Amino acid sequence: MNAIAPARPGFAARLFFVAMASAVIITVFVGFAPTFYLRGAFTQTRPMSVLLHVHGAVFSAWVSLFLVQTLLIARGSRRLHQRLGWLGAAVAAVMVILVIAAVIEQLRRPHGFPPPPLALALSAFDIVVFAILVGGALYLRKRPDWHKRFMLSATVILLGAPMFRAVIHFVGTNDMAKVSIVSTLLVDAFFLPCFAYDLATRRRIHPAYAIALVLIVLDQFAQATVVTWKPWIDLSDSLQRLVS
């Protein structure tokens, strides 16, 4: 007897990834509105370089393209989705390069915020996990269940920076430990609706999320640990002197 093929997810089920992509865009906008998207409406303490403008534009292109890709799948435009996927791969590669360049520029600033150890940790670990997840998604592009979950997870890892800034808007900078903890927990909370969706539609959580969550938790643990680790502080200070 031939095995029965699994039913194709309905339109309402496919809208879940559209909703998650929309939540990502809202988070990014809230986090970067005072310093980028609505910069003119807020008092600025330092100028924004051309590099950071480009970085912000490419970052925005990634989350916007992610939303477009989820909309294309929701409406059944798989062929166009696949064609745009290579554009997404190119944007991801540019993002990795721009993050490295942005870290170097940030290290050049005397008395910049966040301080060098934290600035280096926030960017270095996140972009490594992002590259791993995007690479896994591209490798498994013919397995949609893995591909879309890896892509969503890779995009969630990018929320560390905007979430960090969004929390600062409400908490301030007097208690950086509290800011870090709250922003980390809010990023991790993005996985809760993902788990709920899988349990509701598949009766179990997809292993792609387990892999992604392990990588992200390791990333966050490393960030929290190394910022007070003397060799890391020495490394960031040495890099700052090197690029200054």
Phi, psi and omega in degrees: 000134179287142177291144179279126181293142178296143181294143177288135180303141178288171182299319181297321179293320181291339178291346179303315182289332173295317180296319179293320178296323178294320178296324177297313181298319179298317180297316179297317181296314181298318183292320186254003180302312184293333185250352182221292187294320179241038186304321182293341182269356182237151176288129182251141180262347178209152179289160179250124185287165176299320180301315181291328173297316179295317178302314179296321180294317181291319175302315179296323179297322180296309183292328177291317178295324178299318177295315179301317181296320178291325177293321179297318178293320181299325180265004174087014181270066186292322182296315178295322176303317181293321179294318179289341180300325179289329173295319178298321178297320179293318178298319179299318179296318178295323180299318179300315180296316182293325178297316178300315180295321181293323178296317179300316180295321180294323179292336180287340184282124175290133179058038179286167177232133357288165181298158186311313181300318180287319180300316180293319181293315182300322184274316188296310184288320180300315186288331176294313179295319177303313181297320179297314183291319178294319177299318177296321179296319179292320179296325182256030184295340178271002175240087189306325182297322176282316185303308186291328179286323175294320179296317178297316180296320178298322180288324178298322181298334179287349183282354180302313182293308179295326179292321177302315181288324179296319179294322178301323180302326184262328185262329186090183184252010182288330182235084184292331177296318178295318178301314181296316182294312182297314181295323178296315180295324180291324175295314180299329181296341177296340179280342182298311176295332177295316178296317181298319179298314180296317180296326180284327186256334184239351183069007176201157180278133182294139180298339177300321179292324179297315179297312182297317183293323176299314179298318182291319179295319176298319177300311182293322178296318179297318179300315183290333184275314190287337183295340177250010181268121187304316178301325179290319178297317178297320179297313181296321178294322179293319178295323179296317178293325182294318185271348181284000000 
